[in-house]
Amino acid sequence: MARELDAQIEQADAMFQTANTKAQRNAAALTGLAKMCRRLHDERLAIARARQVSRQAEAVLGTVATAVRPQVQDNGEARQIADILDAYHRLDSDEDGSFAS
């Protein structure tokens, strides 16, 4: 009886260690994903603010500001969104439906 109990305790400890390791990896991956999302959010906010300043400048300067204003390229934003989605899909690809190990 004591041996069976010891074996069950060892098995439970091993299962806990496996789950704990997986949880730590997922937490680290989610932290990285959150940072990517935050960076994208901050950049989009900065672009929105720049566009607002540009519109205000156009109102003051008229068509001169429109003619000389550089166009903002959003190609980097599309790449960032794709990277975020790829990272999320990698996390969510574990066959048991939980985050990947």
N, C-alpha and C positions, 0 to 999 in steps of 0.2 A: 504494500500500500504506500509506504513512504517513498519507494523507488518510483512508483507511478506518479506520485505527486511531484517529486523532484524533476521527473522528465517533463511533466506538464508545465512546471515553472520555467524550466530551461526553454521549452518551446515558446511559451508566452514571452519570455525575455527576448528571444530571437525575433519574434514577430514584432515586438515593440521596437527593437533596434532598427529593423528594416523599415517600418512605418515612419519612425523618427527621422531616419536618414532621407527618406523620400520627401517628407514634409520640409526638411531643411533645404533640400535642392529646389523644391517647388517655391518656397518662400524667396530664395535667392533669385530664381528665374522671374517670379512675379515682381520683385523689387526692380529688376532690370527693365522689365516691360513697363512698369509704372514710370520709370525715369524716361524711357523713350517717349511715352505718351505725354509726359510733362514737357519735354523738350519741344515736341511738335506743337503742343498747346501754346507754349511761350512764343514760339516763332510765328505761329498764326496770329497771335495777339499783336506782336510787333509789326507784322505786315498790315494788319487792320489799322493800327495806329498810324503807320506811315501813309497809308492811303487817305486817312482822315486829314492828316497834315497837308498832304498833297492837294486834296480838295479845297482846304481852307486857303492854301496858297493860290490856287487857281481863281478862287473868288476874289482875292486881293489883286492879283497880277493880271487876271484875264487870260486870254488865249496864249500869252507868252509862256506861262508855266506848263500848259498842255503840250506845247511844241517841244520844249526842252526836257520834259520829265522822262527819266529812264523807265522802261517797262520792268515791272517786277516779274521775275520768272518763278513759277510755282513747280518746276520740275522736281526740285529737291523734296517738296512736300509729298508728291506722289510716291517717291522712293521711300520716304519715311513711313508713310501709311502702309506700304507693301511690307516693309521690314517689321512693323508692329504686328500686322496680321500674320506674317510668317512665324514670328516668335510665339504668338498666341496659339496658332495651329500646332506648332511643335509641342507646346505644353498640353494641349488637349487631345493629343493623338494616342494616348495610352488605351489599350484595348478594354480595360475595365471601366472606362468612362471617367476616371479620375485624372488628375494631372499626371503627365509623363514622369517617369522616374529617371 
